[in-house]
Structure formats: structure tokens, C-alpha cells
């Protein structure tokens, strides 16, 4: 169960704050979580975040942060949209403000962008060492849903800008540019992976369409678009080599990682686990993150959320002018209330140690008797474990790679 002490600790040790600097976008991606296919987000009104919201958030985070030199760990300030480069003025102002006022703090910068305006800001992003995640679904056909407001495919412009960045700053491109690719019915894991690997020598993160918040009248359209990543990889002509190269970015290897962490008896969070075996005997209460344990997402309207994947109706606080409204006790109570609504199902579920389900992503969680569609009975769970063990027996080298290459935080 969450406590207000846990929430406060998370806020004091926050790793990342993400600003939705604008809800405006120069593309009209057909599967976007803010498109007409979805509901549960604030109305898009071409709004830009005022600087005072970002300033208030940064000052609050820095004010409550531990001041000891031993705890001067970095804060990452990231920019999101819409398309964040449409509000470059705010981005540059935030970087200047944070860099000057908190010059004694370790601050990193990041951005998720569609790369349409990348050519205008390459020098600035490089000089401030931004970590850039580019949304690219592969070749021109794969990019078919990522169109501008006139329905024109964005591929040529994006590809041109990426080649420009790569040629101008090859070392920076190698160290600081990554790709996120959404799977759908116009691309495949194989085609997307090969295209990005061959052209940029990068391993993209493959993502599935967001299944939460689909309007009922759009469900059939969603089903036609949707593509399962694991199945798409298995359908590849050389899926073994792709999966080996992807490693834990591959769903099956990632599942194996969770299995090793939770069932191998070889992973310990701290000395208490080593002595008392606490982790192995403990139960998880859903796969929901403790609020702010990973990041804080602030919308263009000043709503505070645990991350960008959660519906805006689940805001945990708000920024109004110079004030930030966060009540740790209310946040803890609200999350505990939602978890309690499905607790009876959790008690009977066999996925208790590896539950992947975020309560905020359960479609009917606000109703009186919500149902978790990730529920697994004993027989289903045994089949899952058997399949994982079979996968490991056929790929024993993955176990060694996990032990040598994966750092658990």
C-alpha cells in the first residue's frame, strides 16, 4: 500500500520531470493517443505551456531535493508534446533558467520529437547534449500513418533531417539519438528493425498501439491497425537473429528477464532480501508504479501525472501560477482506493510476482466493479512458466547475458 511518506520520498528523489510544452502538433498521426480514435485526455487547443508552470515545477523539485553532496544525483528535464519543437522558445528558456539558477546541480535534458523541425535546432540540441528520441515507424510505407495535416507522409522530411544530423554530428548522433517505432498494419518488426539498423545503426524500441481509451465506435478501426510485437518478430524470416540483436528490447527476452528477477532466487534488492528473503516471499499489488518513482509528467494545462501514458482524469496535482498543489496523503489514498477495488481479483491471481497491469490502464477502473483483463488462474500461469522455461532451455545464452549485461535499478 502507498503511504504519504513514500510519495514524499519519491518526490524528493525524482529522476525525471517531463513537460508537455504544447498540445499542438505539425503532424496528424492516425493512431496518436490524442487523435479522434481516443478519449480521456484534455481537449487539444493549440496551447503552449507558460514558462511560469515549468519554473514553478523546477523550483519545487529543487527545493525539496536533498542538499547533501552525496545525494547530488542528476535530474532529467524532458520535453514532450504535441511536437515540443513547436514551442522551442519555452524549451530554450527552461534550459537557460535551470542551468543558471541550479548550476551546482546535475541536470540532463531530453526530448521526444517527430523530427520535422529538427533541422532548425540541431546545433542547439547538440550543444546542450539533449538525449533525443525520434518517432519513426520505419521506411516510407511504415511511416504511412504519420502524416501532416494535408495527409502527406512525413517520411521524406524526417529521413532528410536525420541524415543531416548524422552527417553534421556523427558522434553525437551515435551517443544521443534513439528511435521509437510503433507497430501497426503498415509495417512489421522485421522491416522496421532492418530499416533503422541499416540506415542509422540503431536498435529501435518497438511499441504497440495504446489499447486504453479507445472510443467504442473506433474499436474496429483500432483492431485493424493493431499489431502484436512478439508475433510480428516471430513472423520474421530471421526472427532468431533479430531477437538476439534486440535482446531485452524483445518481448520474449524481456519476459525472461522478469522471470529471472522474480523466480530465480538470485536477485536481491538489498541486504535485508539477502538475509531474510523478503522479495521472494512478498506479494505485489498490481504492476502500478509508486507515484513519481520514475517520473513526473506535467501537461500543458498544469496537471500533474505520474507519466504521459495515463489519462488526464487521473491527475495527482496541479500547478496554478506560482503555486504547486500536491498532497501526498491524498495521492496515496486515491491510489490505494483504486487498488482496493480489484484486490479480491489480485489475491486469486497467479501473476502476483510479475503483474504487468497498471491500474490506471484498466478501462473500467472508475466503475463500481472493475475487471482486470490480465487476471491469470493457476493453470494459465503454469503454462506461462512452462513456456518461459522452454524458451530458456532453447536459448540458455540469454541467461548469461542477463546476468552480465543487465543492470536492475
URNORLIN-V667605 format. One record per residue. N is the residue number from 1. RES is the residue in three letters. PSI is psi in whole degrees, 0 to 359 (* if undefined). BURIAL is # if it has 16 or more other C-alpha atoms within 10 Angstrom, else .. D_CENTER is the distance of its C-alpha to the mean C-alpha in whole Angstrom. Layout:
n = [N;N]
res = [RES;RES]
psi = [PSI;PSI]
burial = [BURIAL;BURIAL]
d_center = [D_CENTER;D_CENTER]
//
This chain:
n = [1;2;3;4;5;6;7;8;9;10;11;12;13;14;15;16;17;18;19;20;21;22;23;24;25;26;27;28;29;30;31;32;33;34;35;36;37;38;39;40;41;42;43;44;45;46;47;48;49;50;51;52;53;54;55;56;57;58;59;60;61;62;63;64;65;66;67;68;69;70;71;72;73;74;75;76;77;78;79;80;81;82;83;84;85;86;87;88;89;90;91;92;93;94;95;96;97;98;99;100;101;102;103;104;105;106;107;108;109;110;111;112;113;114;115;116;117;118;119;120;121;122;123;124;125;126;127;128;129;130;131;132;133;134;135;136;137;138;139;140;141;142;143;144;145;146;147;148;149;150;151;152;153;154;155;156;157;158;159;160;161;162;163;164;165;166;167;168;169;170;171;172;173;174;175;176;177;178;179;180;181;182;183;184;185;186;187;188;189;190;191;192;193;194;195;196;197;198;199;200;201;202;203;204;205;206;207;208;209;210;211;212;213;214;215;216;217;218;219;220;221;222;223;224;225;226;227;228;229;230;231;232;233;234;235;236;237;238;239;240;241;242;243;244;245;246;247;248;249;250;251;252;253;254;255;256;257;258;259;260;261;262;263;264;265;266;267;268;269;270;271;272;273;274;275;276;277;278;279;280;281;282;283;284;285;286;287;288;289;290;291;292;293;294;295;296;297;298;299;300;301;302;303;304;305;306;307;308;309;310;311;312;313;314;315;316;317;318;319;320;321;322;323;324;325;326;327;328;329;330;331;332;333;334;335;336;337;338;339;340;341;342;343;344;345;346;347;348;349;350;351;352;353;354;355;356;357;358;359;360;361;362;363;364;365;366;367;368;369;370;371;372;373;374;375;376;377;378;379;380;381;382;383;384;385;386;387;388;389;390;391;392;393;394;395;396;397;398;399;400;401;402;403;404;405;406;407;408;409]
res = [UNK;UNK;UNK;UNK;UNK;UNK;UNK;UNK;UNK;UNK;UNK;UNK;UNK;UNK;UNK;UNK;UNK;UNK;UNK;UNK;UNK;UNK;UNK;UNK;UNK;UNK;UNK;UNK;UNK;UNK;UNK;UNK;UNK;UNK;UNK;UNK;UNK;UNK;UNK;UNK;UNK;UNK;UNK;UNK;UNK;UNK;UNK;UNK;UNK;UNK;UNK;UNK;UNK;UNK;UNK;UNK;UNK;UNK;UNK;UNK;UNK;UNK;UNK;UNK;UNK;UNK;UNK;UNK;UNK;UNK;UNK;UNK;UNK;UNK;UNK;UNK;UNK;UNK;UNK;UNK;UNK;UNK;UNK;UNK;UNK;UNK;UNK;UNK;UNK;UNK;UNK;UNK;UNK;UNK;UNK;UNK;UNK;UNK;UNK;UNK;UNK;UNK;UNK;UNK;UNK;UNK;UNK;UNK;UNK;UNK;UNK;UNK;UNK;UNK;UNK;UNK;UNK;UNK;UNK;UNK;UNK;UNK;UNK;UNK;UNK;UNK;UNK;UNK;UNK;UNK;UNK;UNK;UNK;UNK;UNK;UNK;UNK;UNK;UNK;UNK;UNK;UNK;UNK;UNK;UNK;UNK;UNK;UNK;UNK;UNK;UNK;UNK;UNK;UNK;UNK;UNK;UNK;UNK;UNK;UNK;UNK;UNK;UNK;UNK;UNK;UNK;UNK;UNK;UNK;UNK;UNK;UNK;UNK;UNK;UNK;UNK;UNK;UNK;UNK;UNK;UNK;UNK;UNK;UNK;UNK;UNK;UNK;UNK;UNK;UNK;UNK;UNK;UNK;UNK;UNK;UNK;UNK;UNK;UNK;UNK;UNK;UNK;UNK;UNK;UNK;UNK;UNK;UNK;UNK;UNK;UNK;UNK;UNK;UNK;UNK;UNK;UNK;UNK;UNK;UNK;UNK;UNK;UNK;UNK;UNK;UNK;UNK;UNK;UNK;UNK;UNK;UNK;UNK;UNK;UNK;UNK;UNK;UNK;UNK;UNK;UNK;UNK;UNK;UNK;UNK;UNK;UNK;UNK;UNK;UNK;UNK;UNK;UNK;UNK;UNK;UNK;UNK;UNK;UNK;UNK;UNK;UNK;UNK;UNK;UNK;UNK;UNK;UNK;UNK;UNK;UNK;UNK;UNK;UNK;UNK;UNK;UNK;UNK;UNK;UNK;UNK;UNK;UNK;UNK;UNK;UNK;UNK;UNK;UNK;UNK;UNK;UNK;UNK;UNK;UNK;UNK;UNK;UNK;UNK;UNK;UNK;UNK;UNK;UNK;UNK;UNK;UNK;UNK;UNK;UNK;UNK;UNK;UNK;UNK;UNK;UNK;UNK;UNK;UNK;UNK;UNK;UNK;UNK;UNK;UNK;UNK;UNK;UNK;UNK;UNK;UNK;UNK;UNK;UNK;UNK;UNK;UNK;UNK;UNK;UNK;UNK;UNK;UNK;UNK;UNK;UNK;UNK;UNK;UNK;UNK;UNK;UNK;UNK;UNK;UNK;UNK;UNK;UNK;UNK;UNK;UNK;UNK;UNK;UNK;UNK;UNK;UNK;UNK;UNK;UNK;UNK;UNK;UNK;UNK;UNK;UNK;UNK;UNK;UNK;UNK;UNK;UNK;UNK;UNK;UNK;UNK;UNK;UNK;UNK;UNK;UNK;UNK;UNK;UNK;UNK;UNK;UNK;UNK;UNK;UNK;UNK;UNK;UNK;UNK;UNK;UNK;UNK;UNK;UNK]
psi = [144;149;159;332;321;316;315;318;316;318;320;335;30;133;324;136;132;125;125;89;341;150;6;151;145;3;166;65;131;339;8;142;348;14;181;351;342;164;171;11;160;147;133;125;28;38;150;139;130;147;327;330;313;318;315;318;313;315;319;312;316;329;321;356;140;139;354;139;331;343;22;62;158;149;131;125;118;156;137;169;209;201;111;329;350;344;51;330;316;318;310;325;321;315;317;314;309;320;324;309;327;47;341;0;154;114;128;160;146;166;142;123;154;357;7;322;12;322;334;338;16;311;318;314;321;316;334;11;46;137;123;128;118;132;110;124;21;217;189;322;315;333;10;335;349;82;161;186;352;6;11;131;134;358;308;318;315;314;318;315;323;320;323;312;316;320;325;319;72;319;318;318;317;320;336;0;129;168;141;124;126;132;137;190;3;355;189;164;318;309;318;314;315;317;311;324;316;324;331;359;42;154;108;154;121;129;146;160;143;117;358;137;14;132;143;319;350;2;319;320;318;314;323;328;328;141;128;130;312;315;323;321;315;335;353;151;325;55;329;317;323;315;320;319;322;327;237;359;351;133;321;321;325;319;321;321;313;324;314;318;318;342;357;344;14;3;128;133;323;185;330;319;319;321;314;356;43;312;318;329;350;153;147;144;84;175;20;133;147;129;127;10;338;316;172;128;128;120;168;336;4;6;143;124;159;328;174;353;356;142;144;345;349;28;140;353;189;149;122;110;240;2;141;124;100;122;105;321;318;317;314;315;319;318;319;323;315;319;320;333;336;12;320;325;320;320;324;354;137;356;17;326;340;32;127;359;120;128;331;350;4;118;322;30;336;351;172;319;75;154;127;120;1;2;136;125;178;318;317;321;319;324;322;314;319;319;321;316;322;318;317;320;330;343;60;337;338;326;316;319;320;314;325;326;342;128;123;124;*]
burial = [.;#;#;.;.;#;#;#;#;#;#;#;#;#;#;#;#;#;#;#;#;#;#;#;#;#;#;#;#;#;#;#;#;#;.;.;#;#;#;#;.;.;.;.;.;.;.;#;#;.;.;#;#;#;#;#;#;#;#;#;#;#;.;.;#;.;.;.;.;.;.;.;.;.;#;#;#;#;#;#;#;#;#;#;#;#;#;#;.;#;#;.;.;#;.;.;.;#;.;.;.;.;.;.;#;.;#;#;#;#;#;#;#;#;#;#;#;#;#;.;.;#;.;.;#;#;.;.;.;#;#;#;#;#;#;#;#;#;#;#;.;#;#;#;#;#;#;.;.;.;.;.;#;#;#;.;.;#;#;.;#;#;#;.;#;#;.;.;.;.;.;#;#;.;.;.;#;#;#;#;#;#;#;#;.;#;#;#;#;#;#;#;#;#;#;#;.;.;.;#;.;#;#;#;#;#;#;.;#;#;.;#;#;#;.;.;.;.;.;.;.;#;.;.;#;#;#;.;#;#;.;#;#;.;.;#;.;.;#;.;.;#;#;.;.;#;#;#;#;#;#;#;#;.;.;#;#;.;#;#;#;#;.;.;.;.;#;#;.;.;.;.;.;.;.;.;#;.;#;#;.;.;.;#;#;#;.;#;.;#;#;#;#;#;#;#;#;#;#;#;#;#;#;#;#;#;#;#;.;#;#;#;.;#;#;#;#;#;#;.;.;.;.;#;.;.;.;#;.;.;#;#;.;.;#;#;.;#;#;.;#;#;.;.;.;#;.;.;#;#;#;#;#;#;#;.;#;.;#;#;#;#;#;.;#;.;.;.;.;#;.;#;.;.;#;#;.;.;.;.;.;.;.;.;.;.;.;#;.;.;.;#;.;.;.;.;.;#;.;.;.;#;.;.;.;.;.;.;.]
d_center = [23;22;24;24;25;22;20;22;21;18;18;21;19;16;13;12;13;11;14;14;17;18;18;20;19;22;20;21;18;20;17;15;13;16;19;22;20;18;19;18;17;19;22;21;24;24;23;22;21;24;24;26;22;20;24;24;20;21;24;23;21;23;26;25;24;26;29;30;30;28;25;24;21;19;17;14;15;12;13;12;14;15;16;16;19;21;22;22;25;23;20;24;25;22;22;26;26;24;25;29;29;27;28;28;25;22;20;17;16;13;12;11;14;16;19;21;23;22;25;26;24;24;26;25;21;23;25;23;21;17;14;14;11;13;13;16;17;20;23;25;25;21;21;23;21;19;23;24;26;29;27;28;25;23;23;26;25;22;24;26;24;22;26;27;24;25;29;29;27;26;25;23;21;21;20;17;16;13;13;10;13;13;15;18;22;23;21;21;19;22;23;20;19;23;23;20;22;25;25;22;22;19;17;14;11;12;10;12;13;12;15;14;17;19;22;25;27;24;23;26;24;21;22;24;21;19;19;18;16;18;21;21;21;24;26;26;29;28;25;26;26;22;21;23;21;18;18;15;13;16;15;19;18;15;17;20;18;18;21;22;21;22;25;27;28;27;24;25;23;26;30;30;28;31;34;33;30;28;25;27;29;26;24;21;20;18;14;13;12;15;14;13;13;10;10;12;11;14;15;18;20;20;18;16;13;11;7;7;7;10;14;16;19;17;17;18;20;21;22;26;28;28;27;24;24;23;24;23;26;25;21;22;24;22;20;23;24;22;21;25;25;24;26;29;26;24;28;29;26;26;22;22;21;18;17;14;14;13;16;14;13;17;19;22;21;23;26;29;28;25;24;21;21;20;23;25;28;30;31;28;26;29;29;25;26;29;27;25;28;30;27;27;31;31;28;29;28;24;25;27;24;22;24;25;21;19;18;17;16]
//
